[in-house]
Amino acid sequence: MKKIRSILIVWLSIFLLVSPNISKAWSEHPLLAYPVLSNIPDLTNRKPIDAISLKTFLIKNEQGIAKLLKEYEEWAVVNLPNYALLPKELEFVATGNPNDIVVRFLTAVRLNPNIRLKLYLHLLPNQDIAGRTLISPSELTTLKDFSALSHINYVELTEGDKVLPIDVLCTANDEPDYGFDIGLFEDNGTSYGKTYGFGVQPFGDPKLEYGSQAPFHMGFYHEAKIVYLFGPFLKKTYPEYRISLFKALSEYAFSTGNDYWGWRFMGWGMHYLGDLSMPYHTAPLPGMSAARMIWINLKAIIGFPKSKNDAVQLVSNKHSVLEQYQWIAMREAYSNYDTNPLIEALRTETPITPYSNDFARTVVSQISVDRSRKVDKALKEFCPPLLVKDPSFEASKSKELDNLMDQINNYSGSNGIEQLNALLTEMLRTYSMSLRSYYNAIVSKA
C-alpha cells in the first residue's frame, strides 16, 4: 500500500508540475464580468464614486481593519477546511505608521507585497480611450512576461477622480492574475514566502513565473477518496480563503463609507470564484478515472512511462485550447455585443443559488467538476487531433493557437464551433450565477 501511495503521489506531482497553463483559468476576466454585472440595475444605476488609494483607505481605517482581520482569522480557523494559519507575527496591528501601512496590510492578508495596485481602469474592446492617459501593463503587474496583456487598453486614474462602480468592479476582476499570489510558498525563493505559513508549494512548478499562483486559483474538492489518500497535497488549495477574505474586506469597506474599496475588494473575490467555474481548475485530470491514474503509473514504474507522459501532455494541451478558445470567442463577441449568444448567456438571469460559506466548494466547483468529462470529450471530438490528441505536440503558445478558430472550423466545420460555443455557454452561465450570488451576498449587508 505504501508503495502504491508513493507512486500516485509522484505521478500527480509530476502532472501538476509540468502543466504550463495550470495556474490560469479564464483569460481577461472583465470580458466575462461586464455582461453579467451590466445587467444588474442596482449596480448600473449607482452614481460615480471617488477613487482613493489603498494607502489612504488604510490610514483612515487602520483600527477597524486590524479588528476585522483578527475576527476573520478566528472565523477562517473554524470554517475553512485545511486552512493555513496566519503566523502571529504577520497580524495587522494598528501602529499609526503611514509609511509601512500598505506593506503591513499586504503581508497580513498574505499577498505578494510587491503588487502595484495603482488607480486605473481596464477598458473593454468597445470602450473609447476618450483622451485619457494610457498605462503600460508593466505598471500594473509584477510579472516579467506581460505579453498576454499587451492588447488591453489601461487608463490612469488619480485620487479623487470620479469613477462608476461597475468600472471599478470589472477592472478589479482581472487583478489577481497580475501577481497577487506569486512567490507565497517557502520554496519560491522569496523572503515573504518563507514567512507566510503556507509551507512548500503543494503543486505547480515553483520555477515557473505563474506556477506558484496555482494553489490559490484552483480547488480540488471532489476527487475520489483514494486520490486524497494517495495525494493529500491536493487538499492544499486556497481559493476559498481568498474569496471569503475579500468578501469580508468588501463588506467592511462599504460599512465604513469607503465604496471604492468595497467594489475593488469585491472584484478581487469574484476573480477567484469565477476561476472555479473552469473545469481545469476543479479537476486535476478531467476525463481520467482514479483507477486509470494508478494503472498508467504502475506501467511507468516497471519501465513503460509513455502512457503517463502522454496523459500529462494531452491534459495540458486541452487546457491551453479551451482557454484560448474562450478568449478568442469573447473578444469576437464584443464586435456584435447586442446579439452574441455568449454575451446573452452571461446576461441571462438564471436561477441563483444563495451564497453560503461553502458556496465555492459545494456549488460552483461541484458543477464544474460534473461538467469536466463532457468538456474533455467535446475538445477531443471537435478540435484538430494535433491540438488535443497528439502527445508529441506542445500546444501552449504554438502558432496553431493563434488561428484556433480556423483550425477548428477546417476540422469539424461550423458544427464544431456551434457545439463548443454551446459548451462554453454552459460554463459561462455557471460563471454568471456565481458572480451574481457573490454580489447579492455583499450588497445585502451594505
C-alpha positions in Angstrom: 0.0 0.0 0.0 2.8 2.4 0.9 4.5 1.9 -2.5 1.2 2.3 -4.4 0.6 5.5 -2.5 4.0 6.9 -3.3 3.5 6.0 -6.9 0.4 8.1 -7.2 1.8 11.0 -5.2 4.8 11.1 -7.6 2.5 10.8 -10.7 0.1 13.6 -9.6 3.0 15.8 -8.5 4.6 15.4 -11.9 1.4 16.2 -13.7 0.7 19.3 -11.7 4.3 20.3 -12.0 4.7 20.3 -15.8 1.3 21.6 -17.0 2.3 25.1 -18.3 -1.2 26.6 -18.1 -2.2 25.1 -14.8 -2.4 28.4 -13.0 -4.7 30.2 -15.4 -8.4 29.8 -16.0 -10.4 32.3 -17.9 -8.4 34.8 -19.8 -9.2 38.5 -19.4 -11.9 38.3 -16.7 -13.5 41.7 -17.5 -14.7 40.3 -20.8 -16.9 37.9 -18.9 -17.7 40.0 -15.9 -19.1 43.1 -17.7 -22.1 41.4 -19.4 -23.0 39.8 -16.1 -22.7 43.0 -14.0 -24.1 45.4 -16.5 -27.4 43.6 -16.3 -27.8 44.3 -12.6 -29.8 47.6 -12.3 -28.9 48.0 -8.7 -25.3 48.3 -9.9 -25.6 50.3 -13.1 -27.9 52.9 -11.5 -25.3 53.8 -8.9 -23.6 57.2 -9.1 -19.9 57.8 -9.6 -17.6 57.5 -6.6 -14.2 58.9 -5.7 -11.2 56.8 -6.5 -8.9 56.5 -3.4 -5.6 54.8 -3.0 -5.1 51.8 -0.8 -2.8 53.8 1.4 -5.5 56.5 2.0 -8.1 53.8 2.8 -5.8 52.0 5.3 -4.7 55.2 7.1 -8.3 56.2 7.5 -9.4 52.8 8.8 -6.4 51.3 10.5 -8.0 50.5 13.8 -11.1 49.0 12.2 -9.1 46.9 9.7 -7.0 45.5 12.5 -10.1 44.4 14.3 -11.7 43.0 11.2 -8.6 40.9 10.2 -8.4 39.5 13.7 -12.0 38.4 13.6 -11.6 37.0 10.1 -8.7 34.8 11.2 -10.8 33.4 14.0 -13.6 32.7 11.5 -11.3 31.1 9.0 -9.8 28.7 11.5 -13.2 27.3 12.2 -14.8 27.5 8.8 -12.2 26.9 6.1 -11.1 23.2 5.7 -7.3 22.8 5.5 -6.7 26.5 6.3 -3.1 27.5 6.8 -2.9 29.6 10.0 -1.7 33.1 9.8 1.6 33.3 11.7 1.2 35.5 14.8 4.0 37.9 13.7 2.1 38.8 10.5 -1.0 40.1 12.2 -2.1 43.6 11.1 -1.5 45.8 14.1 -2.6 49.5 14.2 0.7 51.2 14.8 -0.2 54.6 13.3 2.8 54.5 11.0 1.6 55.5 7.5 5.0 54.8 5.9 4.7 51.0 6.0 0.9 50.6 6.3 0.4 49.2 2.8 3.2 46.5 3.2 1.8 45.7 6.7 -1.6 45.1 5.2 -0.4 43.1 2.2 1.6 40.9 4.5 -1.3 40.4 6.9 -3.5 39.2 4.0 -0.6 37.2 2.6 -0.5 38.8 -0.9 2.7 39.4 -2.9 3.9 42.6 -1.2 5.3 43.9 -4.5 1.9 44.1 -6.3 1.3 47.5 -7.9 -2.3 48.4 -7.0 -2.4 51.6 -9.0 -5.6 53.6 -9.6 -6.7 52.7 -13.2 -9.4 51.2 -15.4 -9.2 48.2 -17.7 -11.1 49.2 -20.9 -13.2 46.7 -22.8 -12.8 46.2 -26.6 -15.7 48.6 -27.3 -14.7 51.3 -24.9 -13.1 54.5 -26.1 -9.9 55.9 -24.6 -11.5 59.3 -24.8 -8.4 61.3 -24.3 -7.4 59.6 -21.1 -3.8 58.6 -20.3 -2.8 55.1 -21.2 -0.8 53.0 -18.8 1.6 50.2 -19.8 0.8 46.7 -18.3 4.3 46.8 -16.8 3.0 49.4 -14.3 0.2 47.1 -13.2 1.7 43.6 -12.9 4.8 42.1 -11.2 5.0 39.5 -14.0 8.1 39.8 -16.2 6.1 38.3 -19.2 3.1 40.5 -19.6 2.6 40.0 -23.4 -0.8 38.5 -22.8 -1.9 41.9 -21.5 -0.5 43.9 -24.4 -3.7 44.1 -26.4 -5.6 45.7 -23.5 -6.1 49.5 -23.1 -5.5 50.6 -19.5 -6.2 54.2 -18.5 -4.8 56.0 -15.5 -6.9 57.4 -12.6 -5.8 59.8 -9.9 -7.0 60.1 -6.4 -10.3 61.9 -6.3 -11.3 61.1 -9.8 -15.0 60.1 -10.3 -15.5 56.6 -11.5 -18.5 54.3 -11.9 -18.8 51.4 -9.5 -19.2 48.9 -12.4 -16.0 50.1 -14.0 -14.1 49.5 -10.7 -15.7 46.1 -10.3 -14.9 44.9 -13.8 -11.3 46.2 -13.6 -10.7 44.5 -10.3 -11.9 41.2 -11.7 -8.7 40.7 -13.6 -6.2 41.9 -11.0 -5.4 38.7 -9.1 -3.7 37.4 -12.3 -1.3 40.3 -12.1 0.9 38.8 -9.4 -1.2 38.6 -6.3 -0.3 35.0 -5.5 3.2 34.8 -6.9 6.0 33.6 -4.6 3.9 32.8 -1.5 5.4 29.4 -0.6 8.6 28.8 1.3 10.3 27.2 -1.6 9.6 30.0 -4.1 12.8 31.9 -3.4 11.1 35.0 -1.9 11.7 36.5 1.6 7.9 36.8 2.2 7.2 33.2 1.0 9.4 31.9 3.8 7.3 33.7 6.4 3.7 33.3 5.2 3.0 29.9 6.7 1.8 28.1 3.6 4.7 25.6 3.6 6.2 24.2 0.4 4.3 24.6 -2.8 1.9 21.6 -3.0 1.8 21.5 -6.8 2.6 23.6 -9.8 6.1 24.4 -10.8 7.8 26.7 -8.3 10.4 27.6 -11.0 7.8 29.0 -13.4 6.7 32.6 -13.0 3.0 31.8 -13.0 3.4 28.4 -11.3 3.2 29.4 -7.7 -0.2 31.0 -8.0 -1.9 27.7 -9.0 -2.9 26.6 -5.5 -4.8 29.9 -4.9 -6.8 29.7 -8.1 -7.7 26.0 -8.2 -9.8 23.9 -5.9 -9.8 20.1 -6.0 -12.8 19.4 -3.7 -14.5 16.4 -5.3 -11.9 13.7 -6.0 -12.3 10.1 -5.0 -11.2 9.3 -1.5 -8.5 7.1 -2.8 -7.0 10.1 -4.7 -6.9 12.1 -1.5 -5.4 9.1 0.3 -2.5 8.9 -2.1 -2.3 12.6 -2.9 -3.2 14.6 0.3 -1.5 17.7 -1.1 -4.5 18.1 -3.4 -6.4 19.5 -0.5 -3.9 22.3 -0.1 -5.8 24.8 -2.2 -6.8 28.3 -1.2 -9.4 29.9 -3.4 -11.9 29.8 -0.5 -9.5 31.7 1.6 -9.3 34.5 -1.0 -13.0 34.6 -1.8 -14.1 34.8 1.9 -11.3 37.3 2.9 -12.1 39.7 0.1 -15.8 39.4 0.8 -15.1 40.4 4.5 -13.0 43.3 3.4 -15.5 44.5 0.8 -18.3 44.4 3.4 -16.2 46.3 5.8 -15.3 49.0 3.2 -19.0 49.5 2.4 -20.0 49.6 6.0 -17.5 52.4 6.7 -18.4 54.5 3.6 -15.3 53.5 1.6 -17.2 52.4 -1.5 -14.3 52.5 -3.9 -12.6 49.7 -2.0 -15.8 48.0 -1.4 -16.1 47.4 -5.1 -12.5 46.7 -5.7 -12.3 44.1 -3.0 -15.5 42.5 -4.3 -14.0 42.3 -7.8 -10.9 40.5 -6.4 -13.1 37.9 -4.7 -15.1 37.5 -7.9 -12.0 36.6 -9.8 -11.2 33.5 -7.6 -14.9 32.4 -7.6 -15.0 32.7 -11.3 -11.9 30.6 -11.7 -13.8 27.7 -10.2 -16.3 27.6 -13.0 -13.5 26.4 -15.3 -13.2 22.5 -15.2 -9.4 22.6 -15.4 -9.3 24.4 -12.1 -11.5 21.9 -10.2 -10.5 18.6 -11.7 -6.7 17.8 -11.8 -7.2 15.3 -14.6 -10.5 15.8 -16.4 -11.7 12.7 -18.2 -9.5 10.3 -16.3 -10.5 7.9 -13.5 -8.5 7.3 -10.4 -8.1 3.6 -11.5 -6.5 4.7 -14.8 -4.2 7.1 -13.0 -2.8 4.3 -10.9 -2.6 1.8 -13.8 -0.5 4.0 -16.1 1.7 4.8 -13.2 2.3 1.2 -12.4 3.3 0.8 -16.0 5.7 3.7 -15.6 7.3 2.2 -12.5 8.1 -1.0 -14.3 9.7 0.8 -17.1 6.9 1.8 -19.5 6.4 5.6 -18.9 4.9 6.5 -22.3 1.2 6.4 -21.2 1.9 8.6 -18.2 3.9 11.2 -20.2 1.3 11.2 -22.9 -1.5 11.8 -20.5 0.3 14.7 -18.9 0.9 16.4 -22.2 -2.7 15.9 -23.5 -4.3 17.3 -20.4 -2.1 20.3 -20.7 -2.8 20.8 -24.4 -6.6 20.6 -23.8 -6.3 23.2 -21.1 -4.5 25.5 -23.4 -7.0 25.0 -26.2 -10.0 25.7 -24.0 -8.5 28.8 -22.5 -7.6 30.2 -25.9 -10.9 29.3 -27.4 -12.7 31.2 -24.6 -10.5 34.3 -25.1 -10.9 34.5 -28.9 -14.7 33.8 -28.7 -15.2 36.5 -26.1 -13.1 39.1 -27.9 -15.1 38.5 -31.0 -18.3 38.6 -29.0 -17.8 42.3 -28.4 -17.9 43.1 -32.1 -21.6 42.1 -32.1 -22.3 42.6 -28.4 -26.1 43.0 -28.6 -26.8 39.8 -30.5 -23.9 37.5 -29.5 -25.1 34.2 -27.8 -22.2 34.1 -25.4 -22.9 37.7 -24.2 -26.6 36.7 -23.9 -25.6 33.6 -21.8 -23.7 35.9 -19.4 -26.5 38.5 -19.3 -29.4 36.0 -18.8 -30.7 35.9 -15.2 -30.6 32.2 -14.4 -31.7 30.9 -11.0 -29.2 31.9 -8.4 -28.1 29.6 -5.6 -27.8 31.8 -2.5 -24.3 32.4 -1.3 -23.1 30.5 1.7 -19.7 29.9 3.4 -19.2 26.7 1.3 -20.7 28.1 -1.9 -17.4 27.9 -3.8 -16.8 24.3 -2.7 -20.3 22.7 -2.8 -21.9 24.7 -5.6 -19.6 26.2 -8.2 -16.8 23.7 -8.2 -19.2 20.8 -8.0 -21.0 22.0 -11.1 -17.6 22.5 -12.8 -16.3 19.0 -11.9 -19.6 17.4 -13.1 -19.0 19.1 -16.4 -15.4 18.1 -16.8 -15.8 14.8 -18.6 -18.2 16.4 -21.1 -15.7 19.2 -21.8 -12.8 16.7 -22.3 -15.0 14.7 -24.7 -16.0 17.7 -26.7 -12.5 19.0 -27.1 -11.3 15.6 -28.4 -14.3 15.4 -30.8 -14.3 18.9 -32.4 -10.7 20.1 -32.2 -7.9 19.0 -34.6 -6.1 15.9 -33.4 -2.8 17.7 -33.4 -4.0 20.0 -30.7 -5.8 17.6 -28.4 -4.8 14.0 -29.3 -1.1 14.2 -30.2 1.1 14.0 -27.1 4.2 14.8 -29.2 2.8 18.3 -29.8 3.1 21.2 -27.3 0.0 23.4 -27.8 0.9 26.1 -25.3 2.0 29.3 -27.2 2.0 27.4 -30.5 1.2 29.2 -33.8 -1.8 26.9 -34.2 -3.4 28.6 -31.2 -3.2 32.0 -32.9 -5.7 30.9 -35.6 -7.5 28.4 -33.4 -11.0 29.1 -34.8 -9.9 28.5 -38.3 -8.2 25.2 -37.2 -11.4 24.0 -35.6 -13.6 25.2 -38.5 -11.4 23.4 -41.0 -11.5 20.2 -39.0 -15.1 19.9 -37.8 -16.9 22.7 -39.7 -19.5 25.1 -38.3 -21.0 22.2 -36.2 -17.8 22.0 -34.2 -17.8 25.8 -33.4 -21.5 25.5 -32.6 -21.0 22.6 -30.2 -18.0 24.2 -28.5 -19.9 27.5 -28.2 -22.8 25.6 -26.6 -20.5 24.1 -24.1 -18.8 27.4 -23.4 -22.3 28.9 -22.9 -23.0 26.3 -20.2 -19.8 27.2 -18.4 -20.5 31.0 -18.7 -23.9 30.5 -17.1 -22.3 29.0 -14.1 -19.8 31.8 -14.0 -22.6 34.4 -14.2 -24.6 32.7 -11.5 -21.6 32.6 -9.2 -20.8 36.4 -9.6 -24.5 37.3 -9.0 -24.7 35.3 -5.9 -21.5 36.8 -4.5 -22.7 40.3 -5.4 -26.1 39.8 -3.7 -24.4 38.5 -0.6 -22.2 41.5 -0.2 -24.6 44.3 -1.2 -27.3 42.9 1.1 -25.1 43.9 4.0 -24.1 47.3 2.6 
